[in-house]
Amino acid sequence: MEFALILVGAEPHDLEPPGERILHAVRTLEIDYLDNHITATCTVGTAACTLQDSPGILARAGQALYQAKNADRDRWMVAG
């Protein structure tokens, strides 16, 4: 699973709690399919922005997502 989390008006340190909550929620999913237990993982890219820099925010959140994926996945990362 992949998530891009964008919080307008947030500071980068404000992104850790929701990023961690998303990871925890996905990791604790109980998925059973055809007598197999599946462990889910996710990668979360987060970005903080103001209304003034919002046009590029999706690209920044996507960049953080792919940085997290390249760093072994199953983690969250804040856009720089």
N, C-alpha and C positions, 0 to 999 in steps of 0.2 A: 504494500500500500504506500502511496505517496500523498503527502499533504503539503500545501503551501499555506502558511499562517501569516496573515497580514493584520497588524493592529495599528490603526491610525492614532497618532498622538502618544504612542508608547515609546519608552526608552528601551534600548537593547536588553537591559537587565530585567525588564518586565516580561520578556518573552520566554524566559526559562520555565516558570510554572506551567503555562499552557502547553509548551512543547513537551515537557516531561509528562503531563497528564495524558496527552495524546499517545505517547510511547507506551505508558503504563496500560492504558485502556486496550490498545491493540495487543500488547504482549500477553494480557490476561484473558484474551478471547478463548473460549472453548469451542473449537471447530472439529467436528467429527464428520467424516465422509467415507462411506463404504468401509466401515470398521477400521478406519485409520484416524489417528489423532494428528491434526495439523497445527503446528506452531506458527503463528503469524508474527511478522515483523513489519516495521514501517520506517520510513525515512521522512523527516520533517524539515523543510526549509522555512525559516522565519525571517521576517524583516519588519523593522519599525519605520514609520514614515510620518511626515506631516502632510497636510493637504497640498502644500506647495511642491513636494517632490513625488507626488503620487503617480505621475505618468510612467516613471521607470520602476515602480515598486514591484510589479509582477516579474519583471526581468531580474531584479535583485533577489526576490524570494526564490525564483527558479534557479538562480545561480547558487544560492545557499543549499537548495535541495540537491543539486548535482554535486556540490562539494561534499555534502554528507554522504551521498551515494558512493562517491569515489573514496571515501574514508571508511570503508567496510560496511556501510549501510546500517540499518537498525539504530539510528541516532537522530538527533536534531542538531541543526546548525543555524546560527544567526548570520544574516547577510552583512557583509562589511561595508 
